[in-house]
Amino acid sequence: MPRKYRNFESTEMQDGEYVVAEPVNQTDEAVRLEAGWFDTEDDIEGEWEEPIGAIIRSDLTDGMSLSEGTGTIARQQAVENLDEATKGGEQIVANEAEAEALLDYFAENEVVELEGNDVVLLKDPNEVSGEMVLNWAAAMSACVDKIDETMDRFERAKDKLQKHMDSVDADPQRTEELMKEKAQELMALGGGSGFPDRSDLSEQERQKYDVLKEDFVYYKKLNEAEQENVSTAQKGIDEIKRMIDKLEGARSTLDQKQGEIRQRALKERVFPENDVDIAMNMGELVTSLTGVGSIEDEAEDMSEDDLENAVTDIMSDTQSLDSAVDDIVGEEMEEEGQTTDFAV
């Protein structure tokens, strides 16, 4: 995809200095960009690292192709990521047009490269030079953030597993009861007319629906885990601890290296030779994070139809069991010459 903006002219205005990006398509409007993206006072950290890091961070384990020392993302995805990115609680760009212009401005200054419909954010460390070197520091910082998120999820999973083990010891049936309670509460939101349609609920009811949905998924998973014994759960906890230790090691290394790369690379304008392996292995590390699941993710990904089916199945099983118990009790009472019908 060719550039959408060109001829980036610095312009002094009443409220400060800006860069005006001229649109290639004359039907589009010019875009005013903040100036100073390449004014780095300490020569240690590039101002452009924040938007570059935001693009990478949003798609580190999804749309971004990070392998063999290169990092590429579809331009449209980069634009969307940048449009949603914030710094200090404020938007980095005002809209997608400004995101498009900023990408072209970065390409003009060799911070990124444009290849067809893709944006190259990271180049092979053996080949990269100039300002683009600092994109690796931004990528490593983004990777550290992703590791922190993953470790938090691991910790929550470990805590829930431990709570599950404790609950199994205390009351093996409690998990199933809690699952059914959440299913009943979900059904109750429908006003007694069947499983509720989330779009028909009030805002307060939707919030309660989302909480109940996550709780239901959690207890459903725990109930399924009841089929396994406690030793299996303990093995899971041990494995999570092992992964946390590995992630802590990787985080420490990346955090240290991104600082070293930033300082040494800016002096030499090339990637430090003895840190190339770190960058080349980042793809494998990031890819390994994509397999990490969480209760929150599963609840978010579960469709409304799947949730309705799961709740309905459980409620149906519960009602069938209750009905069967009533039938058995009724038969036993009839055999003893008693009746189950009461008159007032």
C-alpha positions in Angstrom: 0.0 0.0 0.0 1.6 3.3 -1.0 1.9 6.2 1.4 -1.2 8.2 2.1 0.7 11.3 3.2 3.8 13.1 2.0 5.7 16.5 2.2 5.9 16.8 6.0 6.4 20.6 6.5 7.2 22.1 9.8 4.9 25.0 10.6 4.8 27.5 13.4 1.3 28.2 14.7 -0.1 30.2 17.5 -0.2 27.3 19.9 3.1 25.8 18.9 5.1 24.1 16.2 3.5 21.3 14.1 4.2 19.1 11.1 1.6 19.3 8.4 1.2 16.1 6.4 0.0 16.6 2.8 -2.4 14.0 1.6 -1.5 12.1 -1.6 -5.2 12.0 -2.5 -6.3 15.6 -3.0 -9.8 14.7 -1.8 -8.4 14.0 1.7 -7.6 16.7 4.2 -4.1 17.6 5.4 -3.3 16.3 8.9 -1.5 18.3 11.6 1.0 16.3 13.6 2.8 17.1 16.8 6.4 18.2 16.2 9.3 17.0 18.2 9.0 13.2 17.6 12.7 13.2 16.7 13.9 15.8 19.3 15.7 13.5 21.8 17.4 15.6 24.5 19.3 12.8 26.3 19.9 10.8 23.1 18.9 7.7 25.0 15.2 7.2 24.4 13.4 8.2 21.2 10.1 10.1 21.5 8.7 7.8 18.7 9.2 4.7 20.9 5.9 5.3 22.7 3.7 4.9 19.5 5.9 2.2 18.1 5.7 0.3 21.5 1.9 0.8 21.6 1.5 -0.8 18.1 3.7 -3.7 19.1 2.2 -4.2 22.6 -1.4 -4.4 21.2 -0.6 -7.2 18.8 2.5 -8.9 20.3 0.8 -12.3 20.4 -1.9 -11.8 17.8 -1.6 -9.9 14.5 2.2 -9.3 14.6 4.6 -11.6 12.9 7.6 -11.7 15.1 10.1 -14.3 14.0 13.7 -14.6 12.8 14.6 -11.2 14.0 11.9 -9.2 12.1 8.6 -7.7 13.2 5.8 -7.0 10.6 2.2 -6.0 11.1 -0.6 -5.2 8.6 -0.8 -1.5 8.1 -4.5 -1.4 8.9 -3.9 -3.2 12.1 -1.1 -0.8 13.0 -3.4 2.1 12.4 -6.1 0.7 14.6 -3.7 -0.1 17.4 -2.2 3.4 17.2 -5.7 4.9 17.2 -6.6 3.1 20.4 -3.3 3.7 22.2 -2.9 6.1 25.1 0.0 7.7 27.0 -0.7 8.9 30.5 -4.4 8.5 30.0 -4.5 10.5 26.8 -4.8 9.4 23.2 -1.5 9.4 21.2 -3.4 10.3 18.0 -6.8 11.9 17.6 -8.1 9.6 14.9 -7.2 7.0 12.3 -6.3 9.7 9.7 -3.6 11.1 12.1 -2.4 7.5 12.8 -2.0 7.0 9.0 -0.1 10.3 8.7 2.1 9.5 11.7 3.1 6.1 10.2 4.0 7.8 6.9 6.0 10.4 8.8 7.9 7.7 10.6 8.5 5.9 7.3 9.8 9.2 5.9 12.3 9.3 8.8 13.3 5.6 8.5 11.8 4.6 11.8 9.6 2.1 10.1 9.4 0.6 6.5 6.4 0.2 4.4 6.1 -3.0 2.3 2.9 -3.4 0.4 0.1 -3.5 2.9 2.5 -4.2 5.8 4.5 -2.1 8.2 8.0 -3.3 9.2 8.7 -2.3 12.7 11.6 -4.5 13.5 14.4 -5.5 11.1 17.0 -8.2 11.5 19.4 -7.0 14.2 22.3 -7.9 11.9 21.0 -5.3 9.3 19.2 -2.6 11.3 20.8 0.8 11.9 19.8 4.4 12.7 16.7 5.4 14.6 15.1 2.0 13.9 17.5 0.3 16.3 15.5 1.8 19.2 12.3 0.0 18.0 14.0 -3.1 19.4 14.2 -1.4 22.8 10.5 -0.5 22.5 9.7 -4.1 21.5 11.6 -5.6 24.5 9.8 -3.1 26.8 6.4 -4.3 25.3 7.5 -7.9 25.8 8.3 -7.2 29.5 4.7 -5.7 29.8 3.3 -8.9 28.2 5.3 -11.1 30.5 4.0 -9.1 33.5 0.4 -9.6 32.3 1.0 -13.3 31.8 2.6 -13.8 35.2 -0.4 -12.1 36.7 -2.7 -14.6 34.9 -0.5 -17.5 36.0 -0.7 -16.3 39.6 -4.5 -16.0 39.5 -4.7 -19.5 37.9 -2.4 -20.8 40.6 -4.5 -19.2 43.4 -7.7 -20.6 42.0 -6.2 -24.1 41.7 -5.1 -23.9 45.3 -8.6 -22.7 46.4 -10.0 -25.6 44.4 -7.8 -28.1 46.2 -8.9 -26.6 49.5 -12.5 -26.7 48.5 -12.3 -30.3 47.4 -10.8 -31.2 50.8 -13.5 -29.2 52.6 -16.6 -30.0 50.6 -16.3 -32.0 47.3 -19.9 -31.1 46.3 -19.5 -27.3 47.0 -18.1 -26.5 43.5 -21.1 -28.1 41.7 -23.5 -26.3 44.0 -21.9 -23.0 43.3 -22.0 -23.6 39.5 -25.7 -24.4 39.7 -26.3 -21.3 41.9 -24.7 -19.1 39.2 -26.7 -20.9 36.5 -29.9 -20.2 38.4 -29.0 -16.6 38.9 -28.3 -16.2 35.2 -31.6 -17.7 34.3 -33.4 -15.5 36.9 -32.2 -12.4 35.0 -34.6 -13.4 32.2 -37.6 -12.7 34.4 -38.6 -16.4 34.4 -39.0 -16.5 30.6 -36.0 -18.6 29.8 -32.4 -17.8 29.3 -31.9 -14.0 29.1 -30.9 -12.2 26.0 -28.1 -9.8 27.1 -29.1 -7.1 24.7 -32.6 -7.0 26.3 -31.2 -6.4 29.8 -30.7 -3.0 31.5 -27.2 -1.7 32.0 -27.1 -2.8 35.7 -28.4 -6.2 34.7 -25.8 -6.5 32.0 -23.0 -5.8 34.5 -24.5 -8.5 36.8 -24.8 -10.8 33.7 -21.1 -10.4 32.8 -20.0 -11.1 36.4 -22.3 -14.2 36.7 -21.0 -15.4 33.3 -17.4 -15.3 34.4 -18.3 -17.0 37.7 -20.3 -19.6 36.0 -17.4 -20.4 33.6 -15.0 -20.6 36.5 -17.1 -23.0 38.6 -18.0 -25.0 35.5 -14.2 -25.5 34.8 -13.7 -26.4 38.4 -16.5 -28.8 38.3 -15.0 -30.5 35.3 -11.7 -30.5 37.2 -13.5 -32.5 39.9 -13.1 -35.5 37.6 -9.3 -35.3 38.2 -7.8 -36.0 41.6 -6.0 -33.6 43.9 -2.6 -34.8 42.9 -3.3 -33.8 39.3 -4.2 -30.3 40.5 -1.0 -30.2 42.5 1.0 -31.1 39.4 -0.7 -28.1 37.7 0.3 -25.8 40.5 3.9 -27.0 40.3 3.9 -26.5 36.5 2.6 -23.0 36.9 5.2 -22.2 39.5 7.9 -23.5 37.1 6.5 -21.3 34.2 6.4 -18.3 36.5 10.1 -18.8 37.4 11.0 -19.1 33.7 9.1 -15.9 32.8 10.7 -14.0 35.7 14.1 -15.0 34.3 13.1 -13.9 30.8 11.6 -10.7 32.1 14.7 -9.8 34.0 17.0 -10.4 31.0 14.8 -8.4 28.6 14.4 -5.5 31.0 18.2 -5.3 31.4 18.9 -5.7 27.7 16.5 -3.1 26.4 18.3 -0.5 28.6 21.7 -1.6 27.4 20.6 -1.7 23.8 19.1 1.8 24.0 22.4 3.3 25.4 24.9 1.4 23.2 22.9 1.4 20.0 22.4 5.1 20.0 26.1 5.7 20.3 26.9 3.3 17.5 23.6 3.5 15.5 23.8 -0.3 15.1 22.4 -3.2 17.1 24.9 -4.5 19.7 26.5 -7.6 18.1 26.5 -9.7 21.3 22.8 -9.1 21.9 21.6 -10.3 18.6 20.6 -13.7 20.0 18.3 -12.1 22.5 16.4 -10.4 19.7 16.3 -13.4 17.5 14.8 -15.5 20.4 12.1 -13.0 21.2 9.8 -14.5 18.6 9.9 -17.9 20.2 9.3 -16.3 23.7 6.3 -14.2 22.5 4.8 -17.1 20.6 4.9 -19.2 23.8 2.8 -16.7 25.6 -0.1 -17.1 23.2 -1.0 -20.5 24.6 -1.7 -19.1 28.1 -5.4 -19.2 28.9 -7.4 -17.6 31.6 -10.9 -17.7 33.1 -11.4 -14.1 32.1 -10.4 -14.8 28.4 -12.6 -17.9 28.2 -15.6 -16.0 29.6 -15.0 -13.1 27.2 -14.7 -15.5 24.3 -17.7 -17.7 25.1 -20.6 -16.8 22.8 -24.0 -16.0 24.2 -25.3 -19.2 22.5 -22.6 -21.3 24.1 -23.3 -19.8 27.5 -27.1 -20.4 27.1 -26.5 -24.0 26.1 -24.2 -24.7 29.0 -26.5 -23.1 31.6 -29.6 -24.7 30.1 -27.9 -28.2 30.0 -26.9 -27.9 33.7 -30.3 -26.6 34.7 -32.0 -29.4 32.7 -29.8 -32.0 34.4 -30.7 -30.5 37.8 -34.4 -30.5 37.1 -34.3 -34.1 35.7 -32.5 -35.2 38.9 -35.0 -33.4 41.1 -37.9 -34.9 39.1 -36.4 -38.4 39.4 -35.9 -38.0 43.2 -39.6 -36.8 43.5 -40.7 -39.9 41.5 -38.7 -42.2 43.7 -40.0 -40.6 46.9 -43.6 -40.7 45.6 -43.3 -44.4 44.7 -41.9 -45.3 48.1 -44.7 -43.3 49.9 -47.4 -45.0 47.7 -45.9 -48.4 48.6 -46.3 -47.5 52.3 -49.9 -46.5 51.7 -49.3 -42.8 51.8 -50.1 -40.1 49.3 -48.1 -37.2 47.9 -51.2 -35.0 47.3 -52.1 -32.5 50.0 -55.3 -30.7 50.4 -55.9 -27.6 52.5 
